[in-house]
Structure formats: C-alpha cells, structure tokens
Amino acid sequence: HDRRTMYPDAAPVHASSVPATYIFRPLTNICRNGAFNLHATKLTFRLGPEGQPAVCQPYPMKDSNRLVEEYMLLANFLVAKRLLTHAGGLALIRHHPPPLAEGMDDVAALAEAHGLRVDTSSSTTLQESLARLEVECPDPEMLQALTALLTAPMKAAEYAAAGMTGEEDRRHFALNIPYYTHFTSPIRRYADVVVHRLLQATVDGAGAVARYPKTEDGVHKDALHCNQKRMTAKTAQERSDRVYLSVYLRSHPRASEVAIVIGMGKESFNVLVPSIGVVQRVQVGRDHPHLRYRFLEREKRMCLTPQPGSDCGWEGMDVVVFARILVSCHCTESGPVDVLLKIVGPCG
C-alpha cells in the first residue's frame, strides 16, 4: 500500500533535525480540548562512586516526551470509552474533581494584583490563560511561582467503578474530558492490570463481561485500594526525592539562589526556588537570630531588618507574595533530613 494511504496523518520527514512533534500529528490534541498541565520541576540525580548523589539537575522535557504523552492520554481516553460502552458499571475509571473554588479565586486575585490575568472558572479558561501567559509574560520564574500556587487548591485524581459514580462524577477536570482511565502502564500500576482484564473481556464478548469475576462493588473496592496505595507511593517518592536533594546539598550547598515568595505566615513564609524546583518554608524566628521581623496581618507583609551589629550588607526588606529574595540552600544538621533555606538578602 502507498504510505500516504496507510498513514494519512503522517507528515514527510526530510531531516533528522525535524522536531518529533512534526513527524506525526496526534490524532487528537488533548490540550485543544481545554486540558492543562501544572508540571513542577522534576530533578534527576547521578550517584558518585560511593553511592551518594554527585550531580543534581532538572529532568529535560523533550518534544518526544510530549508526543508520547499525547498518545498515552489518547489511548487511556479511548479505552475508558470502550469500557463504559461495553462493560458498563464495571468500568474502572479515573476521575479528577474540580479544585477548591475559593483557593483558585485567591490565586487569581493575587495574580491580578501583579498584572497576571488568570481565569480559573474552568479547565478550558485556565489552560487558555496559562498558554497566553507563556507568550505574554517574559518572566518564566514568575510563571513557575504561579504554577506552584495553582497546584495547592487542586484535588487528587482517584479511581472508581463507573457503576458507583454519577456521570458528572466521572469527569476529569484537568483533561477536560467526560471520562478517563489508566491503561498504558500495567507493569507499574495495578489499576492498569484491572483495566486490561476488563478490556479483554469486552473483546471476548458480552458473555465474557457477564462472567467477569468481580461485581461493581468489588471493582470499586479495588479502586479504593489503588487510591490508597498510589497516595502512599507518591508520598514515598516525593520524600525520597527530597532526601536525595538534601544529601546532595550537604556536600554541594548553594550560597545564593533566587527564591520567589508564594505564601505568608506570622513567623515564616513559603518560597519556591526555581533552580532546584523546591517549595520550602523559611523559618525566620527559628533559623535567623540575626534578623528582626514584624508581620503586618492586614497587608500580608513581613518586614525584615538586621539586628544591630550583624554584618548582612543590607538595611531591610519587605516580604510579600511574588517578591524575590536570595536564599542559601543547605541540608538540615539535626532532625529529619530535609532542605534548609536561609535568607541571604533582597534580590537585585
């Protein structure tokens, strides 16, 4: 057969330098449907001869990664459709509820106060806002901080048996699609194994679906178990990444890194350090005896001034959300292994 007849969506490739996204046009672009991504910086480590982290750097996202992700999303969507139409209530779906509206409104108001217009009324408007800001905003670090703030009100996606949920409860907010499942990774997720078994039953025919060894309630109990295990695995992975980073900083401390404030407290504030992708609390009173601080509740602002006689090199600074400061990055000396951030001074 002629190649164009078999693969009508394939584009000709004339050079190896052509980006992967141009080689095949995805059958559907999920992002055009209003999906959005709030990907945080993911770190990779290379171990030294003694097994300790010797190199730490952000994981590079290439066009080929995005292409594969697009097709995986499409496969999961189409399998979910097949299960719902042929297995009914037995279908194992993955639904993502809408975020906390009040939290999203707070982030939108903060962004608006700094000249960043973000419409959080739906996943479609949120995706459109983020896509627009990527073009309009010349400050990628500010966009990283905004992404970190938008992540906080988000709820976790969960597995469920379709028969135990209403039609609206099956929607996936982030992908802005009516149903979704996990099919593409059966070697590392048990939920995908269940989906493969159900899919095979639909291929074998209505009789095989009727003889499926579990009821809707049984599939739902499996889904709840998968939710619990997935959350504990995610927590363990995040904690492991933090320990590796902390151990790396123990032998490779960072003397001065730009940090963006993303949350205020009376004696502390949260910052994002874009260079290492870390969100961490800066404890002013506990870890900075050489600084005086005063928190203004109404303005959500902290005033920092060096103690008399301290050699800071600066006279004072105000800390508010989206403010930039300089911090040094270390590993804690006692207690649980974690990242310790110390204030260096104002940025710029």
ZAVEX-262048 format. One record per residue (C-alpha): residue number from 0; residue in one letter; chain; x, y, z. Coordinates in nm, 3 decimals, always signed. Layout:
REM ZAVEX-262048
NODE   num   residu   chaine        px        py        pz
NODE   NUM        a        A         X         Y         Z
...
This chain:
REM ZAVEX-262048
NODE   num   residu   chaine        px        py        pz
NODE     0        h        A    +0.000    +0.000    +0.000
NODE     1        d        A    +0.103    +0.360    -0.053
NODE     2        r        A    +0.240    +0.511    +0.269
NODE     3        r        A    +0.000    +0.806    +0.245
NODE     4        t        A    -0.298    +0.571    +0.218
NODE     5        m        A    -0.196    +0.374    +0.529
NODE     6        y        A    -0.092    +0.679    +0.734
NODE     7        p        A    -0.285    +0.985    +0.611
NODE     8        d        A    -0.181    +1.192    +0.913
NODE     9        a        A    +0.189    +1.125    +0.870
NODE    10        a        A    +0.399    +1.420    +0.761
NODE    11        p        A    +0.710    +1.372    +0.541
NODE    12        v        A    +1.044    +1.379    +0.719
NODE    13        h        A    +1.332    +1.530    +0.526
NODE    14        a        A    +1.591    +1.575    +0.802
NODE    15        s        A    +1.674    +1.420    +1.135
NODE    16        s        A    +1.666    +1.765    +1.293
NODE    17        v        A    +1.289    +1.798    +1.247
NODE    18        p        A    +1.122    +1.812    +1.592
NODE    19        a        A    +0.939    +1.494    +1.690
NODE    20        t        A    +0.609    +1.681    +1.719
NODE    21        y        A    +0.616    +1.741    +1.343
NODE    22        i        A    +0.680    +1.379    +1.246
NODE    23        f        A    +0.326    +1.262    +1.329
NODE    24        r        A    +0.037    +1.486    +1.404
NODE    25        p        A    -0.151    +1.339    +1.704
NODE    26        l        A    -0.496    +1.206    +1.621
NODE    27        t        A    -0.629    +1.448    +1.878
NODE    28        n        A    -0.460    +1.717    +2.080
NODE    29        i        A    -0.594    +1.692    +2.434
NODE    30        c        A    -0.477    +2.046    +2.507
NODE    31        r        A    -0.705    +2.182    +2.235
NODE    32        n        A    -0.991    +2.037    +2.438
NODE    33        g        A    -0.902    +2.262    +2.730
NODE    34        a        A    -0.659    +2.039    +2.922
NODE    35        f        A    -0.379    +2.194    +3.121
NODE    36        n        A    -0.054    +2.083    +3.280
NODE    37        l        A    +0.087    +2.210    +3.610
NODE    38        h        A    +0.416    +2.026    +3.587
NODE    39        a        A    +0.665    +2.112    +3.861
NODE    40        t        A    +1.039    +2.088    +3.808
NODE    41        k        A    +1.149    +1.725    +3.836
NODE    42        l        A    +1.508    +1.664    +3.945
NODE    43        t        A    +1.738    +1.384    +3.838
NODE    44        f        A    +2.043    +1.265    +4.028
NODE    45        r        A    +2.363    +1.091    +3.926
NODE    46        l        A    +2.536    +0.895    +4.201
NODE    47        g        A    +2.907    +0.907    +4.274
NODE    48        p        A    +3.139    +0.610    +4.339
NODE    49        e        A    +3.020    +0.580    +4.700
NODE    50        g        A    +2.651    +0.586    +4.612
NODE    51        q        A    +2.594    +0.946    +4.718
NODE    52        p        A    +2.424    +1.199    +4.483
NODE    53        a        A    +2.705    +1.378    +4.297
NODE    54        v        A    +2.509    +1.558    +4.025
NODE    55        c        A    +2.165    +1.718    +4.051
NODE    56        q        A    +1.986    +1.873    +3.755
NODE    57        p        A    +1.632    +1.928    +3.620
NODE    58        y        A    +1.493    +1.648    +3.406
NODE    59        p        A    +1.476    +1.775    +3.046
NODE    60        m        A    +1.132    +1.752    +2.880
NODE    61        k        A    +1.178    +1.697    +2.506
NODE    62        d        A    +0.933    +1.709    +2.218
NODE    63        s        A    +0.947    +1.330    +2.202
NODE    64        n        A    +0.832    +1.309    +2.567
NODE    65        r        A    +0.535    +1.531    +2.491
NODE    66        l        A    +0.449    +1.331    +2.178
NODE    67        v        A    +0.445    +1.002    +2.370
NODE    68        e        A    +0.240    +1.161    +2.649
NODE    69        e        A    -0.016    +1.283    +2.395
NODE    70        y        A    -0.068    +0.934    +2.253
NODE    71        m        A    -0.084    +0.780    +2.601
NODE    72        l        A    -0.357    +1.026    +2.701
NODE    73        l        A    -0.547    +0.940    +2.384
NODE    74        a        A    -0.512    +0.565    +2.444
NODE    75        n        A    -0.637    +0.598    +2.803
NODE    76        f        A    -0.932    +0.809    +2.688
NODE    77        l        A    -1.034    +0.563    +2.415
NODE    78        v        A    -1.004    +0.262    +2.646
NODE    79        a        A    -1.223    +0.436    +2.903
NODE    80        k        A    -1.483    +0.492    +2.631
NODE    81        r        A    -1.468    +0.124    +2.533
NODE    82        l        A    -1.511    +0.007    +2.892
NODE    83        l        A    -1.807    +0.236    +2.957
NODE    84        t        A    -1.988    +0.131    +2.640
NODE    85        h        A    -1.917    -0.244    +2.670
NODE    86        a        A    -1.861    -0.313    +3.042
NODE    87        g        A    -2.093    -0.051    +3.189
NODE    88        g        A    -2.071    -0.011    +3.563
NODE    89        l        A    -1.772    -0.247    +3.586
NODE    90        a        A    -1.551    +0.008    +3.408
NODE    91        l        A    -1.260    +0.126    +3.621
NODE    92        i        A    -1.230    +0.499    +3.559
NODE    93        r        A    -1.001    +0.772    +3.689
NODE    94        h        A    -1.188    +1.088    +3.772
NODE    95        h        A    -1.047    +1.425    +3.872
NODE    96        p        A    -1.281    +1.652    +4.070
NODE    97        p        A    -1.273    +2.032    +4.027
NODE    98        p        A    -1.035    +2.224    +4.254
NODE    99        l        A    -1.135    +2.423    +4.561
NODE   100        a        A    -1.306    +2.728    +4.413
NODE   101        e        A    -1.211    +2.963    +4.698
NODE   102        g        A    -0.843    +2.869    +4.670
NODE   103        m        A    -0.842    +2.922    +4.293
NODE   104        d        A    -1.012    +3.260    +4.335
NODE   105        d        A    -0.746    +3.365    +4.586
NODE   106        v        A    -0.467    +3.273    +4.342
NODE   107        a        A    -0.642    +3.458    +4.059
NODE   108        a        A    -0.672    +3.770    +4.277
NODE   109        l        A    -0.304    +3.754    +4.372
NODE   110        a        A    -0.204    +3.714    +4.010
NODE   111        e        A    -0.430    +4.001    +3.903
NODE   112        a        A    -0.264    +4.228    +4.159
NODE   113        h        A    +0.068    +4.160    +3.985
NODE   114        g        A    -0.061    +4.213    +3.634
NODE   115        l        A    -0.123    +3.847    +3.550
NODE   116        r        A    -0.478    +3.777    +3.433
NODE   117        v        A    -0.583    +3.420    +3.507
NODE   118        d        A    -0.936    +3.290    +3.451
NODE   119        t        A    -0.987    +2.990    +3.683
NODE   120        s        A    -1.358    +2.941    +3.613
NODE   121        s        A    -1.298    +2.618    +3.416
NODE   122        s        A    -1.017    +2.396    +3.295
NODE   123        t        A    -1.059    +2.544    +2.945
NODE   124        t        A    -1.020    +2.905    +3.059
NODE   125        l        A    -0.732    +2.809    +3.288
NODE   126        q        A    -0.547    +2.638    +3.001
NODE   127        e        A    -0.609    +2.938    +2.775
NODE   128        s        A    -0.480    +3.174    +3.046
NODE   129        l        A    -0.162    +2.973    +3.102
NODE   130        a        A    -0.099    +2.944    +2.726
NODE   131        r        A    -0.143    +3.320    +2.688
NODE   132        l        A    +0.086    +3.398    +2.980
NODE   133        e        A    +0.360    +3.178    +2.835
NODE   134        v        A    +0.363    +3.416    +2.539
NODE   135        e        A    +0.292    +3.745    +2.717
NODE   136        c        A    +0.492    +3.706    +3.039
NODE   137        p        A    +0.869    +3.744    +2.987
NODE   138        d        A    +0.940    +3.606    +3.335
NODE   139        p        A    +0.949    +3.222    +3.344
NODE   140        e        A    +1.025    +3.221    +3.717
NODE   141        m        A    +0.705    +3.415    +3.788
NODE   142        l        A    +0.512    +3.157    +3.585
NODE   143        q        A    +0.673    +2.879    +3.790
NODE   144        a        A    +0.557    +3.052    +4.108
NODE   145        l        A    +0.206    +3.093    +3.968
NODE   146        t        A    +0.201    +2.723    +3.877
NODE   147        a        A    +0.302    +2.630    +4.233
NODE   148        l        A    +0.018    +2.843    +4.371
NODE   149        l        A    -0.236    +2.691    +4.134
NODE   150        t        A    -0.132    +2.341    +4.237
NODE   151        a        A    -0.230    +2.391    +4.602
NODE   152        p        A    -0.613    +2.410    +4.556
NODE   153        m        A    -0.613    +2.109    +4.321
NODE   154        k        A    -0.772    +1.786    +4.442
NODE   155        a        A    -0.619    +1.447    +4.372
NODE   156        a        A    -0.749    +1.231    +4.088
NODE   157        e        A    -0.897    +0.898    +4.204
NODE   158        y        A    -1.003    +0.559    +4.068
NODE   159        a        A    -1.363    +0.442    +4.094
NODE   160        a        A    -1.600    +0.189    +3.945
NODE   161        a        A    -1.827    +0.365    +3.697
NODE   162        g        A    -2.134    +0.200    +3.845
NODE   163        m        A    -2.065    +0.358    +4.183
NODE   164        t        A    -2.048    +0.716    +4.049
NODE   165        g        A    -2.276    +0.957    +3.867
NODE   166        e        A    -2.198    +1.064    +3.512
NODE   167        e        A    -2.073    +1.409    +3.620
NODE   168        d        A    -1.852    +1.248    +3.884
NODE   169        r        A    -1.665    +1.062    +3.609
NODE   170        r        A    -1.526    +1.377    +3.451
NODE   171        h        A    -1.154    +1.455    +3.453
NODE   172        f        A    -1.114    +1.824    +3.535
NODE   173        a        A    -0.750    +1.867    +3.433
NODE   174        l        A    -0.800    +1.696    +3.096
NODE   175        n        A    -1.147    +1.846    +3.048
NODE   176        i        A    -1.291    +1.520    +2.917
NODE   177        p        A    -1.601    +1.324    +3.030
NODE   178        y        A    -1.410    +1.005    +3.124
NODE   179        y        A    -1.059    +0.870    +3.156
NODE   180        t        A    -0.874    +0.564    +3.283
NODE   181        h        A    -0.521    +0.425    +3.321
NODE   182        f        A    -0.436    +0.164    +3.059
NODE   183        t        A    -0.082    +0.235    +2.936
NODE   184        s        A    +0.136    +0.122    +3.230
NODE   185        p        A    +0.032    -0.226    +3.352
NODE   186        i        A    +0.392    -0.310    +3.450
NODE   187        r        A    +0.388    -0.048    +3.729
NODE   188        r        A    +0.021    +0.014    +3.816
NODE   189        y        A    -0.226    -0.248    +3.932
NODE   190        a        A    -0.519    -0.033    +3.816
NODE   191        d        A    -0.393    -0.075    +3.459
NODE   192        v        A    -0.391    -0.453    +3.506
NODE   193        v        A    -0.759    -0.443    +3.608
NODE   194        v        A    -0.833    -0.225    +3.304
NODE   195        h        A    -0.652    -0.472    +3.074
NODE   196        r        A    -0.859    -0.760    +3.212
NODE   197        l        A    -1.182    -0.568    +3.164
NODE   198        l        A    -1.079    -0.463    +2.814
NODE   199        q        A    -1.002    -0.826    +2.723
NODE   200        a        A    -1.346    -0.925    +2.847
NODE   201        t        A    -1.509    -0.665    +2.620
NODE   202        v        A    -1.307    -0.801    +2.327
NODE   203        d        A    -1.415    -1.159    +2.408
NODE   204        g        A    -1.780    -1.057    +2.401
NODE   205        a        A    -2.081    -0.983    +2.618
NODE   206        g        A    -2.067    -1.330    +2.772
NODE   207        a        A    -1.715    -1.269    +2.900
NODE   208        v        A    -1.823    -0.940    +3.056
NODE   209        a        A    -2.116    -1.114    +3.224
NODE   210        r        A    -1.879    -1.379    +3.362
NODE   211        y        A    -1.626    -1.124    +3.490
NODE   212        p        A    -1.529    -1.249    +3.838
NODE   213        k        A    -1.596    -0.921    +4.020
NODE   214        t        A    -1.907    -0.713    +4.076
NODE   215        e        A    -1.924    -0.334    +4.053
NODE   216        d        A    -1.873    -0.322    +4.428
NODE   217        g        A    -1.570    -0.549    +4.400
NODE   218        v        A    -1.413    -0.333    +4.129
NODE   219        h        A    -1.483    -0.024    +4.338
NODE   220        k        A    -1.311    -0.177    +4.642
NODE   221        d        A    -1.008    -0.247    +4.422
NODE   222        a        A    -1.022    +0.115    +4.307
NODE   223        l        A    -1.024    +0.245    +4.665
NODE   224        h        A    -0.727    +0.022    +4.748
NODE   225        c        A    -0.541    +0.156    +4.443
NODE   226        n        A    -0.613    +0.512    +4.556
NODE   227        q        A    -0.463    +0.445    +4.896
NODE   228        k        A    -0.154    +0.271    +4.762
NODE   229        r        A    -0.099    +0.532    +4.493
NODE   230        m        A    -0.106    +0.810    +4.753
NODE   231        t        A    +0.140    +0.633    +4.983
NODE   232        a        A    +0.370    +0.558    +4.687
NODE   233        k        A    +0.355    +0.921    +4.574
NODE   234        t        A    +0.438    +1.041    +4.926
NODE   235        a        A    +0.731    +0.798    +4.947
NODE   236        q        A    +0.864    +0.908    +4.608
NODE   237        e        A    +0.842    +1.278    +4.696
NODE   238        r        A    +1.012    +1.217    +5.031
NODE   239        s        A    +1.284    +1.012    +4.861
NODE   240        d        A    +1.349    +1.293    +4.612
NODE   241        r        A    +1.371    +1.542    +4.898
NODE   242        v        A    +1.618    +1.323    +5.090
NODE   243        y        A    +1.840    +1.284    +4.783
NODE   244        l        A    +1.835    +1.661    +4.726
NODE   245        s        A    +1.911    +1.728    +5.093
NODE   246        v        A    +2.206    +1.487    +5.092
NODE   247        y        A    +2.332    +1.648    +4.770
NODE   248        l        A    +2.311    +1.995    +4.932
NODE   249        r        A    +2.505    +1.868    +5.232
NODE   250        s        A    +2.815    +1.833    +5.014
NODE   251        h        A    +2.716    +2.090    +4.749
NODE   252        p        A    +2.545    +2.380    +4.932
NODE   253        r        A    +2.415    +2.670    +4.724
NODE   254        a        A    +2.540    +3.003    +4.853
NODE   255        s        A    +2.285    +3.224    +4.680
NODE   256        e        A    +1.975    +3.128    +4.480
NODE   257        v        A    +1.675    +3.332    +4.371
NODE   258        a        A    +1.356    +3.239    +4.558
NODE   259        i        A    +1.002    +3.363    +4.496
NODE   260        v        A    +0.764    +3.403    +4.789
NODE   261        i        A    +0.439    +3.207    +4.741
NODE   262        g        A    +0.286    +3.212    +5.091
NODE   263        m        A    +0.297    +3.423    +5.407
NODE   264        g        A    +0.280    +3.338    +5.777
NODE   265        k        A    +0.334    +3.532    +6.101
NODE   266        e        A    +0.681    +3.390    +6.168
NODE   267        s        A    +0.765    +3.224    +5.839
NODE   268        f        A    +0.692    +3.227    +5.468
NODE   269        n        A    +0.696    +2.975    +5.183
NODE   270        v        A    +0.918    +3.017    +4.881
NODE   271        l        A    +0.980    +2.845    +4.551
NODE   272        v        A    +1.343    +2.804    +4.449
NODE   273        p        A    +1.313    +2.760    +4.070
NODE   274        s        A    +1.670    +2.640    +4.013
NODE   275        i        A    +1.612    +2.326    +4.220
NODE   276        g        A    +1.233    +2.306    +4.196
NODE   277        v        A    +1.182    +2.317    +4.573
NODE   278        v        A    +0.894    +2.467    +4.767
NODE   279        q        A    +1.003    +2.513    +5.128
NODE   280        r        A    +0.915    +2.712    +5.437
NODE   281        v        A    +1.165    +2.972    +5.558
NODE   282        q        A    +1.155    +2.989    +5.938
NODE   283        v        A    +1.254    +3.344    +6.026
NODE   284        g        A    +1.246    +3.338    +6.405
NODE   285        r        A    +1.400    +2.990    +6.444
NODE   286        d        A    +1.678    +2.998    +6.186
NODE   287        h        A    +1.763    +3.369    +6.163
NODE   288        p        A    +1.853    +3.509    +6.508
NODE   289        h        A    +2.042    +3.793    +6.336
NODE   290        l        A    +1.717    +3.928    +6.187
NODE   291        r        A    +1.427    +4.118    +6.336
NODE   292        y        A    +1.086    +4.064    +6.182
NODE   293        r        A    +0.741    +4.217    +6.204
NODE   294        f        A    +0.433    +4.072    +6.033
NODE   295        l        A    +0.160    +4.309    +5.915
NODE   296        e        A    -0.157    +4.099    +5.913
NODE   297        r        A    -0.375    +4.330    +5.706
NODE   298        e        A    -0.116    +4.373    +5.432
NODE   299        k        A    +0.013    +4.014    +5.449
NODE   300        r        A    +0.363    +4.157    +5.459
NODE   301        m        A    +0.670    +4.081    +5.669
NODE   302        c        A    +0.929    +4.350    +5.739
NODE   303        l        A    +1.283    +4.219    +5.791
NODE   304        t        A    +1.571    +4.421    +5.936
NODE   305        p        A    +1.915    +4.302    +6.052
NODE   306        q        A    +1.989    +4.305    +6.424
NODE   307        p        A    +2.225    +4.583    +6.533
NODE   308        g        A    +2.586    +4.474    +6.481
NODE   309        s        A    +2.504    +4.199    +6.231
NODE   310        d        A    +2.701    +4.202    +5.907
NODE   311        c        A    +2.425    +4.144    +5.650
NODE   312        g        A    +2.515    +4.405    +5.393
NODE   313        w        A    +2.158    +4.528    +5.362
NODE   314        e        A    +1.934    +4.751    +5.574
NODE   315        g        A    +1.593    +4.592    +5.539
NODE   316        m        A    +1.337    +4.439    +5.304
NODE   317        d        A    +0.966    +4.371    +5.275
NODE   318        v        A    +0.850    +4.016    +5.206
NODE   319        v        A    +0.520    +3.970    +5.020
NODE   320        v        A    +0.381    +3.709    +4.782
NODE   321        f        A    +0.566    +3.710    +4.447
NODE   322        a        A    +0.859    +3.904    +4.597
NODE   323        r        A    +1.206    +3.780    +4.504
NODE   324        i        A    +1.469    +3.722    +4.768
NODE   325        l        A    +1.806    +3.549    +4.779
NODE   326        v        A    +1.845    +3.235    +4.989
NODE   327        s        A    +2.120    +2.985    +5.057
NODE   328        c        A    +2.034    +2.615    +5.032
NODE   329        h        A    +2.164    +2.360    +5.282
NODE   330        c        A    +2.082    +2.028    +5.446
NODE   331        t        A    +1.944    +2.026    +5.799
NODE   332        e        A    +2.204    +1.946    +6.064
NODE   333        s        A    +1.969    +1.764    +6.302
NODE   334        g        A    +1.627    +1.604    +6.298
NODE   335        p        A    +1.474    +1.463    +5.977
NODE   336        v        A    +1.690    +1.503    +5.667
NODE   337        d        A    +1.546    +1.795    +5.474
NODE   338        v        A    +1.630    +2.109    +5.279
NODE   339        l        A    +1.714    +2.414    +5.492
NODE   340        l        A    +1.683    +2.761    +5.339
NODE   341        k        A    +1.842    +3.068    +5.494
NODE   342        i        A    +1.782    +3.429    +5.396
NODE   343        v        A    +2.077    +3.595    +5.221
NODE   344        g        A    +1.910    +3.925    +5.138
NODE   345        p        A    +1.700    +4.115    +4.886
NODE   346        c        A    +1.725    +4.023    +4.519
NODE   347        g        A    +1.872    +4.290    +4.296
